[in-house]
Amino acid sequence: MLLLVVLYTQTVKSQNNFHKYYLEGQGCSGFQQKNAVAGTGGAFGFYLSKKSSIDFRGREIINFKSHTIVGAISVNYRYHFTNGFLIGAGLGHHHELAEHDYMSKPAEAAIGSHPNILHRSGLACEIGYNFKPLAQKGFFSCVYPTSGIMLTYMFDKAVNPLITANFGLKIGLQKMD
């Protein structure tokens, strides 16, 4: 019962946490076509107004069946509803590389200059939720959990789509006036 009360107060009664800028760290898992994937990611974003923001997101994901590392990058315009829900759409880009190539030259793989990287571009869309801050005053009043589902669909005929469920913590850097 206590868990239901906590979920209710953190979700149904939630609101957006309006910060001009934010940083986010996240864990993610999902699938690419029929193959399981998991990884980590991060984001930087800024609010244009209380209802809209621009989100720059990068994730490093491993495809467990093909042993491919997917560097999924997206730039999305987001619309925020007043109850914490958000939707977004924009551009997606993947850097895909075999795991052994990734491990042999990780720096080149991370910045996208490894000679064996497959570059793919397409669309990204998402639906998400910003929970209430972890505290009402002090530093933790600008730290809040987030969750979402992101889909990227590349325009070529290779493995599509990549769908991940993401959960993380967002840090608001400057409160909106």
Beta strands, then each sheet from edge to edge (+ up, - down):
strand 1: 21-32
strand 2: 35-47
strand 3: 52-63
strand 4: 68-80
strand 5: 85-98
strand 6: 118-130
strand 7: 143-154
strand 8: 162-172
sheet 1: 1+ 2- 3+ 4- 5+ 6- 7+ 8- 1+
end
